[in-house]
Amino acid sequence: MSLFRRLSDISRKRKIVLFKNTFQPTEQTKILDVGAEIDPKGNSTLQFIDLYPWKRRISAINQSEDHIAIIKQVYPEIDSRVGDACALPWCDKYFDIVYSNAVIEHVGDFEKQKLMAKEIMRVGKAWFITTPNRWYPFEFHMRLPLVTWLPGNAYKQVGRIIRYSHLSKRYAFGIRGVTNLRLMTARELRQCFPNSRIVKLRVTFMAETLIVVGGMF
């Protein structure tokens, strides 16, 4: 197992522990997983859906038809839908908790991120949202050091020149850039989720992940 995979697994485990300790969900708790996915080969058991014991109380949404098809096949009891995280198809406060792991950085610009946050707070009574820390000195999507310290969106320009390809498992040049990635800071998350707590989750020497915990439950 690579170092990156080990760090990711440790981080995922700590997120799940924090979620359980914070909300102490029961069989009656209704949960929405925004950006839900599972490993079709069963190589990973650290996805939220895999670990949550009460599958019938989960709803899942992802813009990818392929991801939703896999969830439907493996867990037919889950209400799984193709949809947009910025336009959730449920009524106000329908869910006790909305969970989303590393999705908000992929929805678009800051206005889109604020819209996703607004939708989460609309349909959920409480929320648990994670995203990479913009100021961590290593970008895990591109696997490049220090690029996130460049001003503005300059890290995206670097990513158009060189970045790690997760398909070929090696660094590549001149491939399609990370156009759908916008990393966030704790300050921006507070703007998106007012009156929420920002937890800085650390596995290495500083926090790699920011977690928004908010709402009443």
C-alpha positions in Angstrom: 0.0 0.0 0.0 1.4 3.4 -1.0 2.0 6.2 1.6 -0.8 8.2 0.1 -3.2 5.4 0.4 -2.2 4.8 4.1 -2.6 8.5 4.9 -6.0 8.5 3.1 -7.2 5.5 5.0 -6.1 6.9 8.4 -7.9 10.2 7.6 -11.1 8.4 6.5 -11.2 6.3 9.7 -10.8 9.4 11.8 -13.5 11.2 10.0 -15.9 8.4 10.6 -15.0 8.2 14.3 -15.5 12.0 14.6 -18.9 11.7 12.8 -20.1 8.9 15.1 -18.9 10.6 18.3 -20.4 13.9 17.3 -23.9 12.8 16.2 -24.2 9.3 17.7 -26.7 8.2 15.0 -29.3 5.5 15.6 -31.4 3.3 13.4 -33.9 6.1 13.2 -31.4 8.7 11.9 -32.1 9.8 8.3 -28.8 10.6 6.4 -28.0 12.0 3.0 -24.5 11.2 1.5 -23.7 13.9 -1.1 -21.2 12.7 -3.6 -21.7 9.1 -2.5 -19.6 6.4 -4.0 -18.3 2.9 -3.3 -15.5 0.7 -4.7 -17.1 -1.6 -7.3 -14.3 -4.2 -6.7 -14.8 -4.1 -2.9 -11.1 -3.1 -2.4 -12.1 -0.3 0.0 -14.4 -0.6 3.0 -13.8 3.0 4.2 -16.6 4.7 2.2 -19.3 6.1 4.4 -22.0 3.9 2.8 -20.1 0.7 3.4 -19.5 1.5 7.0 -22.9 2.8 8.0 -25.0 -0.1 9.5 -28.5 1.1 8.7 -28.5 1.2 4.9 -32.3 1.8 4.6 -31.9 5.1 6.4 -29.4 6.4 3.9 -30.1 8.4 0.7 -27.3 8.9 -1.8 -26.7 11.4 -4.6 -24.0 11.8 -7.2 -23.8 13.5 -10.6 -22.2 10.3 -12.0 -24.7 7.8 -13.4 -21.9 5.1 -13.1 -21.4 5.7 -9.4 -25.2 5.6 -8.7 -25.6 2.4 -10.8 -22.9 0.7 -8.7 -24.6 1.8 -5.4 -28.0 0.5 -6.7 -26.5 -2.8 -7.6 -24.6 -3.4 -4.3 -27.1 -1.7 -1.9 -30.6 -1.7 -3.6 -32.1 -0.7 -0.3 -30.5 2.7 -0.5 -32.4 5.6 -2.1 -29.7 6.4 -4.7 -30.2 9.3 -7.2 -28.3 11.0 -10.0 -28.3 14.7 -9.2 -26.6 18.0 -8.6 -25.2 18.8 -5.1 -26.2 22.5 -5.8 -29.9 21.6 -6.4 -30.8 18.7 -4.0 -34.2 17.1 -4.8 -35.5 16.9 -1.3 -37.7 19.2 0.8 -36.5 21.4 3.7 -35.0 19.6 6.7 -35.8 16.2 5.2 -32.6 14.7 6.7 -31.3 14.5 10.2 -27.7 14.7 8.9 -26.1 15.5 5.6 -22.7 13.9 5.1 -20.3 14.8 2.3 -16.7 13.8 1.9 -14.4 15.8 -0.4 -17.0 17.0 -2.8 -17.4 20.8 -2.3 -14.0 21.5 -3.8 -15.2 20.0 -7.1 -18.5 21.8 -7.7 -17.1 25.0 -9.3 -16.3 28.5 -8.2 -16.9 30.0 -4.8 -20.5 31.0 -5.8 -21.2 27.4 -6.6 -19.6 26.3 -3.3 -21.9 28.7 -1.4 -24.9 27.3 -3.3 -24.0 23.7 -2.4 -23.6 24.8 1.3 -27.0 26.5 1.1 -28.7 23.4 -0.2 -27.1 21.2 2.4 -28.3 23.5 5.2 -31.7 23.6 3.6 -32.3 19.8 3.4 -30.4 18.9 6.6 -31.0 19.6 10.2 -27.2 19.0 10.8 -24.2 18.5 8.5 -20.8 17.0 8.4 -18.8 18.3 5.4 -15.1 17.6 4.6 -12.7 19.2 2.2 -8.9 19.4 1.7 -7.2 22.3 3.5 -6.1 24.9 0.9 -3.0 25.8 3.0 -1.6 22.3 3.4 1.7 22.4 1.5 1.0 19.4 -0.6 -1.9 19.0 -3.1 -3.1 15.4 -3.1 -5.1 15.5 -6.4 -2.0 16.5 -8.4 0.5 15.1 -5.8 2.6 18.2 -6.1 4.3 20.1 -3.2 3.8 23.8 -2.4 1.5 24.6 -5.4 -1.4 25.5 -3.1 0.6 28.4 -1.7 0.6 30.1 -5.1 -1.7 33.1 -5.3 -5.3 32.7 -6.6 -5.9 29.7 -8.9 -2.3 29.5 -10.1 -2.0 25.9 -8.8 -4.5 25.0 -11.6 -2.1 26.4 -14.2 0.7 24.2 -12.8 -1.7 21.3 -12.9 -2.1 21.8 -16.7 1.6 21.4 -17.1 2.3 18.4 -14.8 0.2 16.4 -12.4 -0.2 12.9 -11.2 -2.5 10.7 -13.2 -4.5 8.4 -10.9 -5.4 6.2 -13.9 -1.8 5.5 -15.2 -0.3 5.7 -11.7 2.4 8.1 -12.8 3.1 11.8 -13.4 2.2 13.1 -16.8 2.8 16.3 -18.8 0.4 18.3 -20.9 -2.7 16.4 -19.9 -6.1 17.9 -19.1 -5.8 20.2 -16.1 -7.8 20.3 -12.8 -10.4 22.7 -14.0 -13.1 21.4 -11.6 -11.0 21.8 -8.5 -11.2 24.8 -6.2 -9.6 24.3 -2.8 -11.0 26.1 0.2 -9.8 27.7 3.3 -11.3 27.6 6.8 -12.3 31.3 6.4 -14.2 30.5 3.2 -16.0 27.5 4.8 -17.1 29.8 7.6 -18.6 32.1 5.0 -20.4 29.1 3.4 -21.6 27.6 6.7 -22.2 30.3 9.2 -22.7 29.3 12.9 -20.9 26.0 12.2 -17.7 24.6 13.8 -14.6 24.1 11.7 -12.6 21.1 12.8 -9.0 20.8 11.5 -8.2 17.1 11.1 -4.4 16.3 11.2 -2.7 13.0 10.2 0.8 14.4 9.5 2.4 17.6 10.8 -0.5 20.0 10.1 -4.2 19.7 9.2 -4.8 18.1 5.8 -8.6 18.2 6.1 -11.1 20.8 7.1 -14.5 19.5 8.5 -17.6 21.6 8.9 -19.9 20.4 11.8 -23.1 22.3 12.2 -26.8 22.4 12.7 -29.0 21.1 15.5 -29.4 17.3 16.1 
